[in-house]
Amino acid sequence: MINKRELELLQRALNQLAEGFSDLPDFSPVIDESAIASVLSEVAERMQDNYPYFHPQYAGQMLKPPHPVARIAYAMSLWINPNNHALDGGRASSAMEKECIVDLGAVFGWDNLLGHLTGGGTMANLEALWVAERLHPGKRIIASAQAHYTHSRISEVLGIEFSSVPVTRDGCMDIAALEDLLQQGDVGTVVVTMGNTGLGAVDPLPAILKLREQYDFRIHADAAYGGYFALANGIADQTSQAFAALTNVESIVIDPHKHGLQPYGCGCILFRDASVGSLYKHGSPYTYFSSAELHLGEISLECSRPGASAVALWATQRLLPLVRNGEFSAELDECLAAARNFHARLNASELFTPLMPPELDIVVYAPNAPTTTASSERSREIFMKAADANLHLALIELPVSLTHFWLPDIERNSESITCLRSVLMKPEHNYWAERIVRLLEECAV
């Protein structure tokens, strides 16, 4: 879990950081080492009450360990503790954040964009929908039934009417159902999910773009989970076309704290048209007194934001550039391969039936049982037994109408079914797939 070399690298980096402030008069705050050590010991004990998110046998929620360079850079920056709300609070980290935004925009073919980091995908999506409402006041927001629940909740907070669109058996937005809603003439923004967090399904963006030619609406892409797969080579042609089409949407949310190898919380909102920055205009002379340059706080609904997030992301993107066929994209391809490997092994099992083949790196599967209620009960039992065996999974409740195509041999005696779900977002999962399936089968007998 702890690589001591990382601590040595941190100490070396801190020494170099300190050299930049060596012209200041000596100043060392007094600390009570004994009391701090005692509290830290208690913290370490308390923190043991966690799932092993860093280990390949954790295959549950979207919890991917940060890259060592991100951990080290983040920790190092805390001795400065910059605030990226204004240049006065974080000159270097603000510049690094702007450079990160340029690199992230380039992933989607954008330049001259507007964007900034956020505390996570929820805040980033809130800003996107806030801008959407100001540009299409009084019009509805719509997203697929498998989109993240945050969109309906944010719409409620912003006072915007929200509707959901049914999905196909693959978990993607149903285009025919979408057009039915668009024909009502009151839709301002369509939220396209580029990898929903339940099933990993990618909405058919090219078809939605064609509808935009006929109907007047904005497209916001929630790519919080799936956005980085725009750099991957291993995705199917149809999915690849959807990611390539992201260059034509109005706004994109991507979470570096998911596949971007960053500590929590690090989300990001990007706008293709930088002129939307005028919507954020406000005055705060006591905050912006020392520079005429653009302040990140002037294009954000958040105020204080940790500069450490920008420092960590900058360091990671410096080490692992966001380019196709690079080391970073190769790790994404390994995650895709892990999900397909896992799905194939489950498909060959006599004890489990997987649902749709994975578009990205999420696999959903059900224990074989006579009925949907019996399968749900088995899912919960296996979930608990697997945890006792140090294999950590997730549960997902789905409407039977969505799953019956994939589970034809299970009698439907309920409206929903609880399935098992695994996110294979560590590259190592590809080499652990066989072991994980073996543990699953041991827990199922």
C-alpha positions as CSV (number, residue, x, y, z in Angstrom):
1,M,0.0,0.0,0.0
2,I,2.7,2.5,1.0
3,N,5.8,2.8,-1.2
4,K,8.5,4.4,0.9
5,R,10.2,5.7,-2.2
6,E,7.2,8.1,-2.6
7,L,7.9,9.6,0.8
8,E,11.6,10.1,-0.2
9,L,10.5,11.8,-3.4
10,L,8.1,14.0,-1.4
11,Q,10.9,15.0,1.0
12,R,13.2,15.9,-1.9
13,A,10.5,18.0,-3.6
14,L,9.8,19.8,-0.3
15,N,13.4,20.6,0.1
16,Q,13.5,22.2,-3.4
17,L,10.3,24.1,-2.6
18,A,11.8,25.5,0.5
19,E,14.8,26.9,-1.4
20,G,12.4,29.3,-3.2
21,F,11.6,31.0,0.1
22,S,15.1,30.9,1.6
23,D,15.4,34.7,1.5
24,L,12.7,35.1,4.2
25,P,13.6,35.6,7.8
26,D,13.7,32.4,9.8
27,F,10.3,31.4,11.0
28,S,9.3,28.0,12.4
29,P,5.9,27.6,14.0
30,V,5.9,25.8,17.3
31,I,4.2,22.4,17.2
32,D,3.5,19.8,19.9
33,E,5.1,16.8,18.3
34,S,3.9,14.4,21.0
35,A,0.3,15.5,20.8
36,I,0.3,15.5,17.0
37,A,1.8,12.0,16.9
38,S,-0.9,10.7,19.3
39,V,-3.7,12.1,17.2
40,L,-2.1,10.8,13.9
41,S,-1.8,7.4,15.5
42,E,-5.6,7.5,16.3
43,V,-6.3,8.7,12.7
44,A,-4.3,5.9,11.2
45,E,-6.3,3.4,13.3
46,R,-9.6,5.0,12.3
47,M,-8.6,5.0,8.6
48,Q,-8.1,1.3,8.6
49,D,-11.9,1.1,8.7
50,N,-11.9,1.5,4.9
51,Y,-12.2,-0.8,1.9
52,P,-8.9,-1.4,0.1
53,Y,-9.7,0.9,-2.8
54,F,-6.1,0.7,-4.0
55,H,-6.1,-3.1,-4.5
56,P,-7.3,-5.0,-7.6
57,Q,-9.7,-7.0,-5.4
58,Y,-11.6,-3.8,-4.9
59,A,-13.9,-3.9,-8.0
60,G,-16.9,-2.0,-6.7
61,Q,-17.5,1.7,-7.1
62,M,-15.5,4.2,-9.1
63,L,-12.6,4.6,-6.8
64,K,-9.3,4.6,-8.6
65,P,-6.0,5.3,-6.8
66,P,-4.2,8.5,-7.6
67,H,-1.0,8.3,-9.5
68,P,2.1,8.6,-7.2
69,V,3.1,11.9,-8.9
70,A,-0.4,13.3,-8.1
71,R,-0.2,12.2,-4.5
72,I,3.3,13.7,-4.1
73,A,2.5,17.0,-5.9
74,Y,-0.7,17.5,-4.0
75,A,1.0,16.9,-0.6
76,M,3.9,19.1,-1.5
77,S,1.6,22.0,-2.5
78,L,-0.1,21.9,0.9
79,W,2.9,23.6,2.5
80,I,1.9,26.6,0.4
81,N,-1.8,25.8,0.5
82,P,-2.8,27.9,-2.6
83,N,-6.4,29.1,-3.2
84,N,-7.2,29.2,-6.9
85,H,-10.2,31.5,-6.5
86,A,-7.9,34.4,-7.4
87,L,-4.4,34.9,-8.6
88,D,-3.6,36.6,-5.3
89,G,-4.2,33.3,-3.5
90,G,-2.4,31.0,-5.9
91,R,-0.3,32.5,-8.7
92,A,1.6,29.4,-9.7
93,S,-1.3,27.0,-9.2
94,S,-3.7,29.2,-11.1
95,A,-1.3,29.3,-14.1
96,M,-1.0,25.5,-13.8
97,E,-4.8,25.1,-13.8
98,K,-5.1,27.2,-17.0
99,E,-2.5,25.0,-18.7
100,C,-4.4,21.9,-17.5
101,I,-7.6,23.3,-19.1
102,V,-5.9,23.8,-22.4
103,D,-4.6,20.2,-22.4
104,L,-8.1,18.8,-21.5
105,G,-9.8,20.9,-24.1
106,A,-7.3,19.6,-26.7
107,V,-8.5,16.1,-26.0
108,F,-11.8,17.1,-27.5
109,G,-10.4,19.2,-30.3
110,W,-11.1,22.5,-28.6
111,D,-9.0,25.6,-28.4
112,N,-9.9,29.1,-27.1
113,L,-12.2,27.4,-24.7
114,L,-13.3,28.4,-21.2
115,G,-13.0,26.1,-18.3
116,H,-11.8,25.5,-14.8
117,L,-11.5,22.7,-12.1
118,T,-14.2,22.1,-9.6
119,G,-14.8,20.1,-6.5
120,G,-16.3,17.3,-8.5
121,G,-18.7,16.4,-11.3
122,T,-21.8,17.6,-9.4
123,M,-20.5,21.2,-9.2
124,A,-19.2,21.0,-12.8
125,N,-22.6,19.8,-14.0
126,L,-24.4,22.5,-12.0
127,E,-22.4,25.2,-13.8
128,A,-23.1,23.6,-17.2
129,L,-26.9,23.5,-16.5
130,W,-26.8,27.0,-14.9
131,V,-25.3,28.4,-18.1
132,A,-27.7,26.4,-20.2
133,E,-30.7,27.9,-18.4
134,R,-29.4,31.4,-18.8
135,L,-29.0,30.9,-22.5
136,H,-32.4,29.1,-22.9
137,P,-34.5,30.5,-20.1
138,G,-37.6,28.7,-19.2
139,K,-36.8,25.6,-21.3
140,R,-36.5,22.0,-20.1
141,I,-33.4,19.9,-19.4
142,I,-33.6,16.3,-20.5
143,A,-31.3,13.4,-19.9
144,S,-31.5,9.6,-20.2
145,A,-33.2,7.4,-17.5
146,Q,-29.7,6.0,-16.8
147,A,-28.0,9.4,-16.5
148,H,-26.6,10.4,-13.1
149,Y,-29.3,11.4,-10.7
150,T,-27.4,14.7,-10.1
151,H,-29.0,16.2,-13.3
152,S,-32.6,16.0,-12.0
153,R,-31.5,17.2,-8.6
154,I,-29.5,20.1,-10.0
155,S,-32.5,21.0,-12.2
156,E,-34.7,21.1,-9.1
157,V,-32.1,23.3,-7.3
158,L,-32.0,25.7,-10.3
159,G,-35.8,25.7,-10.7
160,I,-35.6,24.1,-14.2
161,E,-38.1,21.6,-15.5
162,F,-36.5,18.2,-16.0
163,S,-37.5,15.1,-17.9
164,S,-35.9,11.7,-18.4
165,V,-35.7,9.8,-21.7
166,P,-36.1,6.0,-21.8
167,V,-33.1,3.9,-22.7
168,T,-32.6,1.0,-25.1
169,R,-31.7,-2.5,-23.9
170,D,-28.0,-1.4,-24.0
171,G,-28.7,1.3,-21.5
172,C,-28.3,4.2,-24.0
173,M,-30.7,7.0,-24.7
174,D,-33.5,6.0,-26.9
175,I,-33.4,8.3,-30.0
176,A,-37.0,7.8,-31.0
177,A,-38.2,8.7,-27.4
178,L,-35.8,11.7,-27.5
179,E,-37.4,13.0,-30.7
180,D,-40.8,12.7,-29.2
181,L,-39.8,15.0,-26.4
182,L,-38.1,17.4,-28.8
183,Q,-41.2,17.7,-30.9
184,Q,-42.9,19.4,-27.9
185,G,-40.7,22.4,-28.5
186,D,-39.8,23.3,-25.0
187,V,-36.4,21.5,-24.6
188,G,-33.4,23.8,-24.1
189,T,-30.7,21.3,-23.3
190,V,-30.1,17.6,-23.9
191,V,-27.6,16.0,-21.5
192,V,-25.7,13.3,-23.3
193,T,-24.0,10.8,-21.0
194,M,-20.7,9.6,-22.2
195,G,-20.5,6.5,-20.1
196,N,-23.3,6.3,-17.5
197,T,-22.1,5.3,-14.0
198,G,-24.5,2.4,-13.6
199,L,-23.9,0.4,-16.8
200,G,-21.1,2.3,-18.6
201,A,-23.2,2.9,-21.6
202,V,-22.5,5.7,-24.0
203,D,-25.3,7.7,-25.5
204,P,-25.5,7.9,-29.3
205,L,-24.1,11.4,-29.7
206,P,-23.9,11.4,-33.6
207,A,-27.6,10.7,-33.8
208,I,-28.4,13.4,-31.2
209,L,-26.3,15.9,-33.2
210,K,-28.4,15.2,-36.3
211,L,-31.5,16.0,-34.3
212,R,-30.0,19.3,-33.2
213,E,-30.0,20.3,-36.9
214,Q,-33.8,20.1,-36.9
215,Y,-34.6,21.2,-33.3
216,D,-33.1,24.2,-31.4
217,F,-31.3,22.9,-28.3
218,R,-27.9,22.8,-26.6
219,I,-26.0,19.6,-25.9
220,H,-24.1,19.2,-22.7
221,A,-21.9,16.1,-22.4
222,D,-21.6,14.5,-19.0
223,A,-18.3,12.8,-19.5
224,A,-17.4,12.8,-15.8
225,Y,-16.7,9.1,-15.9
226,G,-16.1,8.3,-19.5
227,G,-14.5,11.4,-21.0
228,Y,-10.9,10.2,-20.9
229,F,-11.8,7.2,-23.1
230,A,-11.7,9.7,-26.0
231,L,-8.0,8.9,-26.0
232,A,-8.4,5.1,-26.0
233,N,-7.9,2.8,-29.0
234,G,-9.7,-0.2,-27.7
235,I,-13.3,1.1,-27.8
236,A,-15.8,-0.2,-30.5
237,D,-16.3,1.9,-33.7
238,Q,-19.7,3.2,-32.7
239,T,-18.5,4.3,-29.3
240,S,-15.4,5.8,-30.9
241,Q,-17.6,7.8,-33.2
242,A,-19.6,9.1,-30.2
243,F,-16.4,10.3,-28.5
244,A,-15.1,11.9,-31.7
245,A,-18.3,13.9,-32.0
246,L,-17.7,15.6,-28.6
247,T,-16.0,18.4,-30.4
248,N,-19.4,19.5,-31.5
249,V,-21.2,19.8,-28.1
250,E,-21.5,23.1,-26.2
251,S,-20.1,21.9,-22.8
252,I,-18.3,18.9,-21.3
253,V,-17.8,17.7,-17.7
254,I,-14.9,15.4,-17.0
255,D,-13.7,14.2,-13.7
256,P,-9.9,13.9,-13.3
257,H,-10.5,12.2,-10.0
258,K,-12.0,9.2,-11.9
259,H,-9.8,8.1,-14.8
260,G,-7.5,11.1,-14.6
261,L,-5.6,9.5,-11.7
262,Q,-6.3,12.4,-9.2
263,P,-7.2,12.6,-5.5
264,Y,-10.7,13.6,-4.6
265,G,-12.1,16.1,-5.4
266,C,-11.1,17.2,-8.8
267,G,-13.8,17.8,-11.4
268,C,-13.7,20.0,-14.5
269,I,-16.2,22.0,-16.6
270,L,-15.3,23.0,-20.2
271,F,-17.2,25.4,-22.5
272,R,-16.5,25.4,-26.2
273,D,-17.6,29.1,-26.5
274,A,-15.5,31.2,-24.2
275,S,-18.0,34.0,-24.4
276,V,-20.2,32.3,-21.8
277,G,-17.7,33.7,-19.3
278,S,-19.7,37.0,-19.5
279,L,-22.5,35.2,-17.6
280,Y,-20.3,34.9,-14.5
281,K,-19.5,38.6,-14.4
282,H,-19.4,39.9,-10.9
283,G,-17.4,42.4,-8.8
284,S,-15.1,41.7,-5.9
285,P,-12.4,44.4,-5.7
286,Y,-10.9,43.1,-2.4
287,T,-10.3,39.8,-4.0
288,Y,-8.9,40.9,-7.4
289,F,-6.7,43.8,-6.4
290,S,-3.3,42.9,-7.8
291,S,-3.8,41.7,-11.4
292,A,-5.6,42.7,-14.5
293,E,-5.4,39.1,-15.9
294,L,-8.4,36.8,-16.0
295,H,-9.1,35.3,-12.5
296,L,-10.4,31.8,-12.3
297,G,-12.8,33.0,-9.7
298,E,-14.4,35.3,-12.3
299,I,-15.5,32.2,-14.4
300,S,-16.6,30.0,-11.5
301,L,-19.6,29.7,-9.2
302,E,-17.3,28.3,-6.5
303,C,-15.1,30.7,-4.6
304,S,-12.3,29.1,-2.6
305,R,-10.9,26.1,-4.5
306,P,-7.8,24.1,-3.6
307,G,-4.8,25.0,-5.8
308,A,-3.4,21.6,-4.7
309,S,-5.8,20.0,-7.2
310,A,-4.4,22.0,-10.1
311,V,-0.8,21.2,-9.0
312,A,-1.5,17.5,-8.8
313,L,-3.3,17.4,-12.2
314,W,-0.6,19.5,-13.9
315,A,2.1,17.1,-12.6
316,T,0.2,14.1,-13.8
317,Q,-0.4,15.5,-17.2
318,R,3.2,16.6,-17.5
319,L,4.3,13.0,-16.7
320,L,1.6,11.3,-18.7
321,P,0.5,13.6,-21.6
322,L,-3.1,13.4,-22.7
323,V,-2.3,11.9,-26.2
324,R,-3.5,8.9,-28.1
325,N,-1.0,6.0,-28.1
326,G,0.8,7.3,-25.0
327,E,1.3,5.7,-21.7
328,F,-1.9,7.2,-20.3
329,S,-4.1,6.0,-23.1
330,A,-2.5,2.5,-22.9
331,E,-3.7,2.2,-19.3
332,L,-7.3,3.1,-20.5
333,D,-7.0,0.4,-23.1
334,E,-6.0,-2.1,-20.4
335,C,-9.1,-1.2,-18.4
336,L,-11.3,-1.8,-21.5
337,A,-9.5,-5.2,-22.0
338,A,-10.1,-6.0,-18.3
339,A,-13.8,-5.5,-18.6
340,R,-14.1,-7.6,-21.7
341,N,-12.0,-10.3,-20.1
342,F,-14.2,-10.3,-17.0
343,H,-17.4,-10.3,-19.1
344,A,-16.2,-13.2,-21.2
345,R,-15.3,-15.3,-18.1
346,L,-18.7,-14.6,-16.5
347,N,-20.4,-15.5,-19.8
348,A,-18.6,-18.9,-19.6
349,S,-19.6,-19.4,-16.0
350,E,-22.5,-21.7,-15.0
351,L,-23.3,-19.5,-12.0
352,F,-23.6,-16.0,-13.4
353,T,-25.0,-14.3,-16.5
354,P,-23.6,-10.9,-17.5
355,L,-25.8,-8.2,-19.0
356,M,-24.8,-6.1,-22.1
357,P,-21.1,-6.3,-23.3
358,P,-19.2,-3.5,-21.7
359,E,-18.7,-0.3,-23.8
360,L,-16.2,1.0,-21.3
361,D,-15.0,-0.7,-18.1
362,I,-18.2,-1.5,-16.1
363,V,-19.7,-5.0,-16.0
364,V,-23.1,-5.8,-14.6
365,Y,-24.1,-9.4,-13.9
366,A,-26.7,-11.5,-12.2
367,P,-26.4,-14.8,-10.3
368,N,-28.4,-17.5,-12.1
369,A,-31.6,-18.2,-10.2
370,P,-35.2,-19.3,-11.1
371,T,-36.7,-15.8,-10.6
372,T,-35.8,-12.2,-10.4
373,T,-36.5,-12.0,-6.7
374,A,-34.3,-15.1,-6.1
375,S,-31.5,-13.7,-8.2
376,S,-31.7,-10.4,-6.3
377,E,-31.4,-12.2,-3.0
378,R,-28.4,-14.2,-4.3
379,S,-26.8,-10.9,-5.4
380,R,-27.0,-9.5,-1.9
381,E,-25.7,-12.8,-0.3
382,I,-22.8,-13.0,-2.7
383,F,-22.0,-9.3,-2.1
384,M,-21.6,-10.0,1.6
385,K,-19.7,-13.3,1.2
386,A,-17.3,-11.7,-1.2
387,A,-16.6,-8.8,1.2
388,D,-15.7,-11.4,3.8
389,A,-13.3,-12.9,1.3
390,N,-11.7,-9.5,0.7
391,L,-13.4,-9.1,-2.7
392,H,-15.3,-5.9,-2.9
393,L,-18.2,-5.4,-5.4
394,A,-21.1,-3.1,-5.9
395,L,-24.9,-3.7,-6.2
396,I,-27.2,-2.0,-8.7
397,E,-31.0,-2.1,-8.8
398,L,-32.4,-2.1,-12.4
399,P,-35.8,-2.3,-13.9
400,V,-36.6,-5.8,-15.1
401,S,-37.8,-4.2,-18.4
402,L,-34.1,-3.2,-19.0
403,T,-32.6,-6.6,-18.1
404,H,-35.0,-9.3,-19.4
405,F,-33.3,-9.4,-22.8
406,W,-30.0,-10.3,-21.2
407,L,-31.5,-12.6,-18.6
408,P,-34.0,-14.6,-20.6
409,D,-33.8,-17.7,-18.4
410,I,-34.8,-15.8,-15.2
411,E,-38.6,-15.6,-14.6
412,R,-39.8,-12.1,-14.0
413,N,-41.7,-11.9,-10.7
414,S,-40.8,-8.4,-9.7
415,E,-40.5,-5.0,-11.4
416,S,-36.8,-4.6,-10.4
417,I,-33.8,-6.8,-10.0
418,T,-30.7,-6.3,-7.9
419,C,-27.5,-7.2,-9.8
420,L,-23.8,-7.3,-9.1
421,R,-21.7,-4.6,-10.6
422,S,-17.9,-4.2,-11.0
423,V,-15.9,-1.3,-12.2
424,L,-12.6,-2.6,-13.7
425,M,-10.9,0.8,-13.7
426,K,-7.5,-0.4,-12.6
427,P,-5.2,-1.6,-15.4
428,E,-4.2,-4.5,-13.1
429,H,-7.8,-5.8,-13.2
430,N,-7.0,-7.4,-16.6
431,Y,-4.5,-9.7,-14.9
432,W,-6.8,-10.3,-11.9
433,A,-10.0,-11.1,-13.8
434,E,-9.5,-14.8,-13.6
435,R,-8.9,-14.7,-9.8
436,I,-11.9,-12.4,-9.3
437,V,-14.3,-14.7,-11.2
438,R,-12.9,-17.7,-9.3
439,L,-13.6,-15.9,-6.0
440,L,-17.1,-15.0,-7.2
441,E,-17.9,-18.6,-8.0
442,E,-16.6,-19.8,-4.6
443,C,-18.9,-17.2,-3.0
444,A,-21.9,-18.4,-5.1
445,V,-21.8,-22.1,-4.1
